[in-house]
Amino acid sequence: MEQKETWGSKLGFIMAAAGSAVGLGNIWKFPYTAGNNGGGAFVIIYLIFVALIGFSVMLTEFAVGRRKNLAAVGAYKAESRSWTFAGVIGVLAGLIIMGFYPVVGGWALAYVFKVFTGLMTSPDMGAAFGGFITATWEPLIWMVIYLALNIIIVSKGVAGGIEKAGKVLMPLLFFILIFITIYGFTLPNAMEGVKFLFKPDFSKVTGSTVLAALGQAFFSLSLGMGCMITYGSYLDKKENIVSNAAYVTIMDTAVALLAGLAMFPAIFSFGMEVAAGPGLVFGVIPTIFSKLGTFGMILSGLFFIALTVAALTSSVSLLEVVVAYFIEERNMGRKKAVAISSTMMVIMCVLSSISLQGGLTIFGQTIFDVFDLLSADVFMSIGGILIAVFAGWKIKKEDLKNEVTSGGEVKFGLFSFWYAIVKYVIPVVIAIVAVSGIMARFETGKGPIMIIGLAIMAILAIFSRKL
Ligand code: TRP
């Protein structure tokens, strides 16, 4: 076994955890999911989930990971072998997300170059984007380059590799988003966009909206699949995980809201489509900046650089979950673990990227959407229930208290409240949301994918004692 690494500094862990959380989920997925789900009501339900469930689950994952200093699978297994499956489901979820995330990371990377090579004068950004992602080779090449960057970082070990990258580019991303927001507010009709984002119309809310909001909260905060367990396992016993969880939750949510505020005023002002789907950010941002000449071109370039780095600090955390499994549970060296994990990811990403050209579908859904649906709707909600039940019912209350408060050194006055939420509220709320949401998915033809997801989990649960 290699020696267990730990984070280089106090700031290192927060930066890494925030780097994992802040990514495509905030800037790419949040705006288009809000757009697809009618805006305000979705956003408010998402915020409630973040505050009630997201923060608590993040704290739980940190505590469970640090308790045994073991990553996703090991942390469960060390407590009881019959819980191994919960960790394994997480590793598989990480693999599935990495089956489409690098495709989008590749788009972001490609756009860094495209904004300087003619994209900004294109009359229709939406069409330009559509043409790019359905081209035969181009998106694949960018995806492979993006994945290669991940491999380089993770082979060096996360603690060394990503602490530095985030320190510069996260603030850059923040500033650019603030700049776009201020500019967007000066446009005619800007307030329409703000209203869309924050004025709820609860009459349109369905089980499907609520599940989408829960999935978004989990995806954006990197929860429900052992990612924060794995990062917590590299954490020093003295760190205050309560405040760390709070900072990361607040930072992540602030970036998502800011991304929404940066985009929707312009979307309404320019009369663009709110429900444009995954192409939203790639259409809106260049459109906004195309009005600002050379200055706009440079800012666009910086925006997509920052987006690529935000995506990288997230995807390395996903890759790390899978890699840590091979290192800790299969006794592999880091290099070999990275090679095996990334080979699987390349294959999955090629399939999901090609599926966007049309033709390659499962039950009418592109492979890209299948991976997205499986991870956000099925794996993460069940993963959320599992970690909450594990912490609430399997670990002794005293032990958990000890871990969360670093042996009494950290004051956490709300411990009992948090504990009750984890033990009772979260499992019940997620179960209700998941059942009604999954049923609602049947009405839009996505039922078979849900069944496949549940079946995969059942099979894993049966065979996981061997893993
Ligand atoms: N949270 C990241 C984002 O918003 C994606 C991510 C990284 C993730 N690690 C994860 C999602 C673990 C779910 C689970 O882009």
Boltz pocket constraint, residues with backbone or C-beta under 6 A from the ligand:
constraints:
  - pocket:
      binder: B
      contacts: [[A, 19], [A, 20], [A, 21], [A, 22], [A, 23], [A, 24], [A, 25], [A, 26], [A, 97], [A, 218], [A, 219], [A, 220], [A, 221], [A, 222], [A, 223], [A, 224], [A, 225], [A, 227], [A, 310], [A, 311], [A, 314], [A, 315], [A, 317], [A, 318]]
      max_distance: 6.0
